[in-house]
Amino acid sequence: MIQMNNVNYRFCKRCLTRDMMDKDEYFKTLRALIEDVKGDERASDSLYEERLRVCLSCEKLFDGLCAACGCYVELRAVIKDNSCPYEKW
């Protein structure tokens, strides 16, 4: 369960997150998760933007997702200690 704006959202192993809330809420939740990464866990702005630049030029990027590993590239890129599973960054 995740709590955002005093609302609890239940996550189900057999459901897609987009099916649990409307599309606008889905993307707001994703943006909120990205913004929630703070302090020592967060990549610097310049590192984050460089990672996104690499992902934007990658043929595996599709609708904000890595078609090869399935991650949300913006969420993976914002966490300092993460890396691209295909060693592009």
Biopython code that builds the backbone (N, CA, C, O; Angstrom):
import numpy as np
from Bio.PDB.StructureBuilder import StructureBuilder

atoms = [
    (1, "MET", "N", (0.852, -1.163, 0.000)),
    (1, "MET", "CA", (0.000, 0.000, 0.000)),
    (1, "MET", "C", (0.900, 1.229, 0.000)),
    (1, "MET", "O", (1.931, 1.258, 0.672)),
    (2, "ILE", "N", (0.500, 2.237, -0.757)),
    (2, "ILE", "CA", (1.222, 3.501, -0.805)),
    (2, "ILE", "C", (0.243, 4.603, -0.424)),
    (2, "ILE", "O", (-0.917, 4.582, -0.834)),
    (3, "GLN", "N", (0.715, 5.563, 0.362)),
    (3, "GLN", "CA", (-0.135, 6.670, 0.757)),
    (3, "GLN", "C", (0.373, 7.939, 0.096)),
    (3, "GLN", "O", (1.553, 8.274, 0.193)),
    (4, "MET", "N", (-0.528, 8.641, -0.574)),
    (4, "MET", "CA", (-0.202, 9.910, -1.207)),
    (4, "MET", "C", (-1.368, 10.852, -0.983)),
    (4, "MET", "O", (-2.524, 10.482, -1.191)),
    (5, "ASN", "N", (-1.069, 12.064, -0.560)),
    (5, "ASN", "CA", (-2.094, 13.079, -0.316)),
    (5, "ASN", "C", (-3.204, 12.545, 0.589)),
    (5, "ASN", "O", (-4.391, 12.761, 0.345)),
    (6, "ASN", "N", (-2.784, 11.847, 1.633)),
    (6, "ASN", "CA", (-3.696, 11.280, 2.627)),
    (6, "ASN", "C", (-4.680, 10.265, 2.044)),
    (6, "ASN", "O", (-5.736, 10.015, 2.626)),
    (7, "VAL", "N", (-4.334, 9.683, 0.898)),
    (7, "VAL", "CA", (-5.154, 8.644, 0.286)),
    (7, "VAL", "C", (-4.303, 7.395, 0.178)),
    (7, "VAL", "O", (-3.167, 7.454, -0.292)),
    (8, "ASN", "N", (-4.844, 6.267, 0.609)),
    (8, "ASN", "CA", (-4.136, 4.997, 0.491)),
    (8, "ASN", "C", (-4.493, 4.323, -0.826)),
    (8, "ASN", "O", (-5.667, 4.183, -1.168)),
    (9, "TYR", "N", (-3.453, 3.903, -1.567)),
    (9, "TYR", "CA", (-3.643, 3.153, -2.796)),
    (9, "TYR", "C", (-3.138, 1.744, -2.563)),
    (9, "TYR", "O", (-2.012, 1.546, -2.107)),
    (10, "ARG", "N", (-3.966, 0.776, -2.872)),
    (10, "ARG", "CA", (-3.604, -0.618, -2.707)),
    (10, "ARG", "C", (-2.999, -1.114, -4.006)),
    (10, "ARG", "O", (-3.552, -0.889, -5.082)),
    (11, "PHE", "N", (-1.861, -1.791, -3.906)),
    (11, "PHE", "CA", (-1.235, -2.376, -5.073)),
    (11, "PHE", "C", (-1.448, -3.874, -5.049)),
    (11, "PHE", "O", (-1.245, -4.527, -4.026)),
    (12, "CYS", "N", (-1.849, -4.399, -6.156)),
    (12, "CYS", "CA", (-2.200, -5.798, -6.306)),
    (12, "CYS", "C", (-1.189, -6.472, -7.228)),
    (12, "CYS", "O", (-0.862, -5.935, -8.286)),
    (13, "LYS", "N", (-0.703, -7.619, -6.844)),
    (13, "LYS", "CA", (0.269, -8.344, -7.663)),
    (13, "LYS", "C", (-0.320, -8.793, -8.998)),
    (13, "LYS", "O", (0.423, -9.050, -9.945)),
    (14, "ARG", "N", (-1.620, -8.887, -9.079)),
    (14, "ARG", "CA", (-2.266, -9.379, -10.291)),
    (14, "ARG", "C", (-2.901, -8.259, -11.110)),
    (14, "ARG", "O", (-3.674, -8.532, -12.029)),
    (15, "CYS", "N", (-2.586, -7.000, -10.790)),
    (15, "CYS", "CA", (-3.171, -5.865, -11.490)),
    (15, "CYS", "C", (-2.067, -4.969, -12.021)),
    (15, "CYS", "O", (-0.928, -5.018, -11.556)),
    (16, "LEU", "N", (-2.416, -4.162, -12.987)),
    (16, "LEU", "CA", (-1.527, -3.110, -13.454)),
    (16, "LEU", "C", (-1.891, -1.831, -12.721)),
    (16, "LEU", "O", (-3.063, -1.581, -12.440)),
    (17, "THR", "N", (-0.879, -1.016, -12.410)),
    (17, "THR", "CA", (-1.168, 0.210, -11.671)),
    (17, "THR", "C", (-2.134, 1.102, -12.433)),
    (17, "THR", "O", (-2.947, 1.792, -11.817)),
    (18, "ARG", "N", (-2.065, 1.103, -13.756)),
    (18, "ARG", "CA", (-2.974, 1.962, -14.521)),
    (18, "ARG", "C", (-4.429, 1.539, -14.366)),
    (18, "ARG", "O", (-5.338, 2.341, -14.580)),
    (19, "ASP", "N", (-4.650, 0.284, -13.996)),
    (19, "ASP", "CA", (-6.008, -0.194, -13.787)),
    (19, "ASP", "C", (-6.527, 0.122, -12.390)),
    (19, "ASP", "O", (-7.715, -0.047, -12.115)),
    (20, "MET", "N", (-5.648, 0.578, -11.513)),
    (20, "MET", "CA", (-6.049, 0.861, -10.145)),
    (20, "MET", "C", (-6.485, 2.303, -9.949)),
    (20, "MET", "O", (-7.103, 2.623, -8.934)),
    (21, "MET", "N", (-6.182, 3.168, -10.886)),
    (21, "MET", "CA", (-6.545, 4.574, -10.777)),
    (21, "MET", "C", (-6.668, 5.133, -12.180)),
    (21, "MET", "O", (-6.205, 4.512, -13.137)),
    (22, "ASP", "N", (-7.276, 6.281, -12.313)),
    (22, "ASP", "CA", (-7.413, 6.840, -13.652)),
    (22, "ASP", "C", (-6.052, 7.284, -14.179)),
    (22, "ASP", "O", (-5.094, 7.415, -13.417)),
    (23, "LYS", "N", (-5.978, 7.514, -15.481)),
    (23, "LYS", "CA", (-4.699, 7.794, -16.152)),
    (23, "LYS", "C", (-3.999, 9.025, -15.577)),
    (23, "LYS", "O", (-2.783, 9.014, -15.386)),
    (24, "ASP", "N", (-4.755, 10.081, -15.303)),
    (24, "ASP", "CA", (-4.141, 11.281, -14.734)),
    (24, "ASP", "C", (-3.539, 10.982, -13.366)),
    (24, "ASP", "O", (-2.429, 11.420, -13.065)),
    (25, "GLU", "N", (-4.268, 10.240, -12.539)),
    (25, "GLU", "CA", (-3.748, 9.869, -11.228)),
    (25, "GLU", "C", (-2.513, 8.978, -11.356)),
    (25, "GLU", "O", (-1.570, 9.094, -10.574)),
    (26, "TYR", "N", (-2.530, 8.105, -12.332)),
    (26, "TYR", "CA", (-1.413, 7.192, -12.599)),
    (26, "TYR", "C", (-0.127, 7.992, -12.818)),
    (26, "TYR", "O", (0.899, 7.707, -12.199)),
    (27, "PHE", "N", (-0.185, 8.986, -13.693)),
    (27, "PHE", "CA", (1.001, 9.769, -13.969)),
    (27, "PHE", "C", (1.354, 10.725, -12.836)),
    (27, "PHE", "O", (2.530, 11.011, -12.614)),
    (28, "LYS", "N", (0.355, 11.221, -12.121)),
    (28, "LYS", "CA", (0.632, 12.039, -10.935)),
    (28, "LYS", "C", (1.363, 11.205, -9.884)),
    (28, "LYS", "O", (2.295, 11.684, -9.237)),
    (29, "THR", "N", (0.936, 9.966, -9.723)),
    (29, "THR", "CA", (1.578, 9.075, -8.761)),
    (29, "THR", "C", (3.019, 8.810, -9.159)),
    (29, "THR", "O", (3.912, 8.843, -8.312)),
    (30, "LEU", "N", (3.254, 8.550, -10.428)),
    (30, "LEU", "CA", (4.616, 8.328, -10.908)),
    (30, "LEU", "C", (5.481, 9.565, -10.678)),
    (30, "LEU", "O", (6.610, 9.449, -10.203)),
    (31, "ARG", "N", (4.963, 10.747, -11.012)),
    (31, "ARG", "CA", (5.713, 11.993, -10.793)),
    (31, "ARG", "C", (5.976, 12.203, -9.300)),
    (31, "ARG", "O", (7.061, 12.639, -8.915)),
    (32, "ALA", "N", (4.990, 11.896, -8.467)),
    (32, "ALA", "CA", (5.163, 12.054, -7.020)),
    (32, "ALA", "C", (6.241, 11.110, -6.501)),
    (32, "ALA", "O", (7.035, 11.493, -5.641)),
    (33, "LEU", "N", (6.277, 9.891, -7.009)),
    (33, "LEU", "CA", (7.325, 8.946, -6.591)),
    (33, "LEU", "C", (8.706, 9.472, -6.981)),
    (33, "LEU", "O", (9.659, 9.355, -6.211)),
    (34, "ILE", "N", (8.809, 10.045, -8.166)),
    (34, "ILE", "CA", (10.084, 10.617, -8.623)),
    (34, "ILE", "C", (10.477, 11.787, -7.723)),
    (34, "ILE", "O", (11.631, 11.890, -7.307)),
    (35, "GLU", "N", (9.527, 12.665, -7.423)),
    (35, "GLU", "CA", (9.805, 13.824, -6.577)),
    (35, "GLU", "C", (10.107, 13.419, -5.138)),
    (35, "GLU", "O", (10.787, 14.153, -4.421)),
    (36, "ASP", "N", (9.616, 12.276, -4.712)),
    (36, "ASP", "CA", (9.821, 11.799, -3.345)),
    (36, "ASP", "C", (11.254, 11.323, -3.074)),
    (36, "ASP", "O", (11.656, 11.199, -1.917)),
    (37, "VAL", "N", (12.010, 11.062, -4.117)),
    (37, "VAL", "CA", (13.397, 10.630, -3.927)),
    (37, "VAL", "C", (14.199, 11.867, -3.550)),
    (37, "VAL", "O", (14.299, 12.812, -4.331)),
    (38, "LYS", "N", (14.764, 11.856, -2.357)),
    (38, "LYS", "CA", (15.433, 13.052, -1.827)),
    (38, "LYS", "C", (16.794, 12.707, -1.245)),
    (38, "LYS", "O", (17.144, 11.540, -1.072)),
    (39, "GLY", "N", (17.542, 13.744, -0.953)),
    (39, "GLY", "CA", (18.798, 13.616, -0.222)),
    (39, "GLY", "C", (19.827, 12.757, -0.917)),
    (39, "GLY", "O", (20.026, 12.855, -2.128)),
    (40, "ASP", "N", (20.476, 11.916, -0.139)),
    (40, "ASP", "CA", (21.569, 11.087, -0.640)),
    (40, "ASP", "C", (21.128, 10.038, -1.641)),
    (40, "ASP", "O", (21.955, 9.499, -2.376)),
    (41, "GLU", "N", (19.833, 9.740, -1.681)),
    (41, "GLU", "CA", (19.328, 8.750, -2.635)),
    (41, "GLU", "C", (19.174, 9.331, -4.033)),
    (41, "GLU", "O", (19.174, 8.590, -5.016)),
    (42, "ARG", "N", (19.042, 10.651, -4.130)),
    (42, "ARG", "CA", (18.717, 11.313, -5.395)),
    (42, "ARG", "C", (19.973, 11.660, -6.184)),
    (42, "ARG", "O", (20.949, 12.163, -5.628)),
    (43, "ALA", "N", (19.935, 11.386, -7.483)),
    (43, "ALA", "CA", (21.019, 11.787, -8.383)),
    (43, "ALA", "C", (21.018, 13.309, -8.503)),
    (43, "ALA", "O", (19.977, 13.950, -8.359)),
    (44, "SER", "N", (22.174, 13.871, -8.765)),
    (44, "SER", "CA", (22.232, 15.312, -8.992)),
    (44, "SER", "C", (21.402, 15.644, -10.233)),
    (44, "SER", "O", (21.156, 14.777, -11.072)),
    (45, "ASP", "N", (20.977, 16.889, -10.345)),
    (45, "ASP", "CA", (20.172, 17.297, -11.499)),
    (45, "ASP", "C", (20.922, 17.042, -12.802)),
    (45, "ASP", "O", (20.334, 16.581, -13.781)),
    (46, "SER", "N", (22.222, 17.340, -12.816)),
    (46, "SER", "CA", (22.991, 17.144, -14.053)),
    (46, "SER", "C", (23.114, 15.662, -14.412)),
    (46, "SER", "O", (23.020, 15.301, -15.585)),
    (47, "LEU", "N", (23.324, 14.803, -13.413)),
    (47, "LEU", "CA", (23.403, 13.362, -13.677)),
    (47, "LEU", "C", (22.055, 12.835, -14.154)),
    (47, "LEU", "O", (21.992, 12.046, -15.097)),
    (48, "TYR", "N", (20.988, 13.267, -13.509)),
    (48, "TYR", "CA", (19.637, 12.853, -13.897)),
    (48, "TYR", "C", (19.354, 13.224, -15.353)),
    (48, "TYR", "O", (18.881, 12.396, -16.131)),
    (49, "GLU", "N", (19.645, 14.470, -15.714)),
    (49, "GLU", "CA", (19.389, 14.927, -17.079)),
    (49, "GLU", "C", (20.270, 14.189, -18.095)),
    (49, "GLU", "O", (19.815, 13.894, -19.200)),
    (50, "GLU", "N", (21.500, 13.893, -17.740)),
    (50, "GLU", "CA", (22.379, 13.130, -18.634)),
    (50, "GLU", "C", (21.823, 11.725, -18.847)),
    (50, "GLU", "O", (21.803, 11.230, -19.974)),
    (51, "ARG", "N", (21.380, 11.092, -17.794)),
    (51, "ARG", "CA", (20.784, 9.760, -17.911)),
    (51, "ARG", "C", (19.562, 9.794, -18.815)),
    (51, "ARG", "O", (19.400, 8.929, -19.676)),
    (52, "LEU", "N", (18.706, 10.782, -18.625)),
    (52, "LEU", "CA", (17.509, 10.885, -19.467)),
    (52, "LEU", "C", (17.875, 11.157, -20.921)),
    (52, "LEU", "O", (17.212, 10.655, -21.828)),
    (53, "ARG", "N", (18.912, 11.937, -21.150)),
    (53, "ARG", "CA", (19.373, 12.200, -22.518)),
    (53, "ARG", "C", (19.781, 10.894, -23.194)),
    (53, "ARG", "O", (19.450, 10.661, -24.356)),
    (54, "VAL", "N", (20.505, 10.041, -22.458)),
    (54, "VAL", "CA", (20.912, 8.740, -22.990)),
    (54, "VAL", "C", (19.676, 7.892, -23.292)),
    (54, "VAL", "O", (19.590, 7.267, -24.349)),
    (55, "CYS", "N", (18.728, 7.875, -22.367)),
    (55, "CYS", "CA", (17.513, 7.078, -22.571)),
    (55, "CYS", "C", (16.706, 7.599, -23.764)),
    (55, "CYS", "O", (16.140, 6.810, -24.520)),
    (56, "LEU", "N", (16.652, 8.918, -23.933)),
    (56, "LEU", "CA", (15.909, 9.482, -25.060)),
    (56, "LEU", "C", (16.495, 9.066, -26.404)),
    (56, "LEU", "O", (15.773, 8.994, -27.398)),
    (57, "SER", "N", (17.780, 8.795, -26.441)),
    (57, "SER", "CA", (18.412, 8.384, -27.696)),
    (57, "SER", "C", (18.410, 6.861, -27.878)),
    (57, "SER", "O", (18.891, 6.354, -28.891)),
    (58, "CYS", "N", (17.875, 6.146, -26.909)),
    (58, "CYS", "CA", (17.890, 4.682, -26.941)),
    (58, "CYS", "C", (16.673, 4.137, -27.699)),
    (58, "CYS", "O", (15.551, 4.614, -27.526)),
    (59, "GLU", "N", (16.914, 3.164, -28.513)),
    (59, "GLU", "CA", (15.836, 2.542, -29.290)),
    (59, "GLU", "C", (14.890, 1.704, -28.420)),
    (59, "GLU", "O", (13.834, 1.275, -28.887)),
    (60, "LYS", "N", (15.262, 1.475, -27.175)),
    (60, "LYS", "CA", (14.430, 0.672, -26.273)),
    (60, "LYS", "C", (13.405, 1.512, -25.500)),
    (60, "LYS", "O", (12.552, 0.953, -24.812)),
    (61, "LEU", "N", (13.477, 2.842, -25.604)),
    (61, "LEU", "CA", (12.533, 3.713, -24.909)),
    (61, "LEU", "C", (11.182, 3.678, -25.613)),
    (61, "LEU", "O", (11.098, 3.880, -26.824)),
    (62, "PHE", "N", (10.128, 3.422, -24.845)),
    (62, "PHE", "CA", (8.782, 3.371, -25.394)),
    (62, "PHE", "C", (7.806, 3.861, -24.332)),
    (62, "PHE", "O", (7.635, 3.217, -23.297)),
    (63, "ASP", "N", (7.169, 4.991, -24.584)),
    (63, "ASP", "CA", (6.179, 5.560, -23.652)),
    (63, "ASP", "C", (6.717, 5.707, -22.232)),
    (63, "ASP", "O", (6.001, 5.440, -21.268)),
    (64, "GLY", "N", (7.968, 6.129, -22.098)),
    (64, "GLY", "CA", (8.551, 6.342, -20.776)),
    (64, "GLY", "C", (9.072, 5.092, -20.113)),
    (64, "GLY", "O", (9.628, 5.151, -19.017)),
    (65, "LEU", "N", (8.897, 3.957, -20.770)),
    (65, "LEU", "CA", (9.366, 2.674, -20.234)),
    (65, "LEU", "C", (10.536, 2.164, -21.056)),
    (65, "LEU", "O", (10.636, 2.422, -22.255)),
    (66, "CYS", "N", (11.411, 1.442, -20.395)),
    (66, "CYS", "CA", (12.468, 0.724, -21.100)),
    (66, "CYS", "C", (11.834, -0.581, -21.597)),
    (66, "CYS", "O", (11.435, -1.422, -20.792)),
    (67, "ALA", "N", (11.744, -0.747, -22.900)),
    (67, "ALA", "CA", (11.119, -1.942, -23.470)),
    (67, "ALA", "C", (11.958, -3.192, -23.216)),
    (67, "ALA", "O", (11.460, -4.308, -23.369)),
    (68, "ALA", "N", (13.206, -3.023, -22.835)),
    (68, "ALA", "CA", (14.067, -4.179, -22.582)),
    (68, "ALA", "C", (13.923, -4.697, -21.152)),
    (68, "ALA", "O", (13.835, -5.906, -20.940)),
    (69, "CYS", "N", (13.899, -3.792, -20.168)),
    (69, "CYS", "CA", (13.843, -4.257, -18.773)),
    (69, "CYS", "C", (12.519, -3.934, -18.093)),
    (69, "CYS", "O", (12.208, -4.518, -17.055)),
    (70, "GLY", "N", (11.731, -3.018, -18.654)),
    (70, "GLY", "CA", (10.421, -2.710, -18.105)),
    (70, "GLY", "C", (10.381, -1.592, -17.076)),
    (70, "GLY", "O", (9.317, -1.311, -16.524)),
    (71, "CYS", "N", (11.516, -0.944, -16.801)),
    (71, "CYS", "CA", (11.520, 0.116, -15.790)),
    (71, "CYS", "C", (10.944, 1.411, -16.356)),
    (71, "CYS", "O", (10.918, 1.625, -17.567)),
    (72, "TYR", "N", (10.482, 2.269, -15.440)),
    (72, "TYR", "CA", (10.176, 3.648, -15.801)),
    (72, "TYR", "C", (11.509, 4.368, -15.786)),
    (72, "TYR", "O", (12.112, 4.526, -14.725)),
    (73, "VAL", "N", (11.981, 4.807, -16.940)),
    (73, "VAL", "CA", (13.341, 5.337, -17.015)),
    (73, "VAL", "C", (13.527, 6.565, -16.127)),
    (73, "VAL", "O", (14.600, 6.739, -15.550)),
    (74, "GLU", "N", (12.519, 7.416, -16.003)),
    (74, "GLU", "CA", (12.663, 8.603, -15.157)),
    (74, "GLU", "C", (12.817, 8.231, -13.687)),
    (74, "GLU", "O", (13.563, 8.881, -12.954)),
    (75, "LEU", "N", (12.123, 7.199, -13.260)),
    (75, "LEU", "CA", (12.229, 6.752, -11.873)),
    (75, "LEU", "C", (13.565, 6.054, -11.631)),
    (75, "LEU", "O", (14.195, 6.282, -10.599)),
    (76, "ARG", "N", (14.002, 5.218, -12.551)),
    (76, "ARG", "CA", (15.301, 4.557, -12.399)),
    (76, "ARG", "C", (16.424, 5.594, -12.405)),
    (76, "ARG", "O", (17.362, 5.500, -11.613)),
    (77, "ALA", "N", (16.330, 6.574, -13.292)),
    (77, "ALA", "CA", (17.402, 7.552, -13.463)),
    (77, "ALA", "C", (17.567, 8.489, -12.276)),
    (77, "ALA", "O", (18.672, 8.973, -12.032)),
    (78, "VAL", "N", (16.499, 8.757, -11.530)),
    (78, "VAL", "CA", (16.574, 9.718, -10.438)),
    (78, "VAL", "C", (17.276, 9.148, -9.200)),
    (78, "VAL", "O", (17.736, 9.909, -8.349)),
    (79, "ILE", "N", (17.359, 7.846, -9.094)),
    (79, "ILE", "CA", (18.006, 7.227, -7.932)),
    (79, "ILE", "C", (19.504, 7.101, -8.201)),
    (79, "ILE", "O", (19.933, 6.404, -9.121)),
    (80, "LYS", "N", (20.275, 7.782, -7.388)),
    (80, "LYS", "CA", (21.712, 7.932, -7.611)),
    (80, "LYS", "C", (22.436, 6.611, -7.836)),
    (80, "LYS", "O", (23.242, 6.510, -8.761)),
    (81, "ASP", "N", (22.176, 5.612, -7.029)),
    (81, "ASP", "CA", (22.928, 4.359, -7.108)),
    (81, "ASP", "C", (22.423, 3.389, -8.178)),
    (81, "ASP", "O", (22.990, 2.310, -8.348)),
    (82, "ASN", "N", (21.369, 3.762, -8.897)),
    (82, "ASN", "CA", (20.874, 2.905, -9.973)),
    (82, "ASN", "C", (21.781, 2.997, -11.189)),
    (82, "ASN", "O", (22.578, 3.923, -11.329)),
    (83, "SER", "N", (21.639, 2.030, -12.046)),
    (83, "SER", "CA", (22.346, 2.060, -13.324)),
    (83, "SER", "C", (21.443, 1.444, -14.379)),
    (83, "SER", "O", (20.473, 0.755, -14.064)),
    (84, "CYS", "N", (21.771, 1.699, -15.611)),
    (84, "CYS", "CA", (21.047, 1.100, -16.719)),
    (84, "CYS", "C", (21.426, -0.378, -16.768)),
    (84, "CYS", "O", (22.612, -0.708, -16.743)),
    (85, "PRO", "N", (20.451, -1.264, -16.837)),
    (85, "PRO", "CA", (20.777, -2.680, -16.881)),
    (85, "PRO", "C", (21.511, -3.072, -18.162)),
    (85, "PRO", "O", (22.065, -4.168, -18.253)),
    (86, "TYR", "N", (21.515, -2.186, -19.138)),
    (86, "TYR", "CA", (22.223, -2.444, -20.388)),
    (86, "TYR", "C", (23.488, -1.624, -20.501)),
    (86, "TYR", "O", (24.054, -1.466, -21.583)),
    (87, "GLU", "N", (23.926, -1.100, -19.357)),
    (87, "GLU", "CA", (25.205, -0.392, -19.208)),
    (87, "GLU", "C", (25.364, 0.789, -20.153)),
    (87, "GLU", "O", (26.464, 1.079, -20.623)),
    (88, "LYS", "N", (24.247, 1.473, -20.428)),
    (88, "LYS", "CA", (24.316, 2.689, -21.237)),
    (88, "LYS", "C", (24.631, 3.907, -20.359)),
    (88, "LYS", "O", (25.119, 4.926, -20.848)),
    (89, "TRP", "N", (24.343, 3.786, -19.058)),
    (89, "TRP", "CA", (24.749, 4.814, -18.081)),
    (89, "TRP", "C", (24.938, 4.172, -16.733)),
    (89, "TRP", "O", (25.278, 4.855, -15.767)),
]
sb = StructureBuilder()
sb.init_structure("model")
sb.init_model(0)
sb.init_chain("A")
sb.init_seg("    ")
for serial, (resi, resn, name, xyz) in enumerate(atoms, 1):
    if name == "N":
        sb.init_residue(resn, " ", resi, " ")
    sb.init_atom(name, np.array(xyz, "f"), 0.0, 1.0, " ", f" {name:<3s}", serial, name[0])
structure = sb.get_structure()
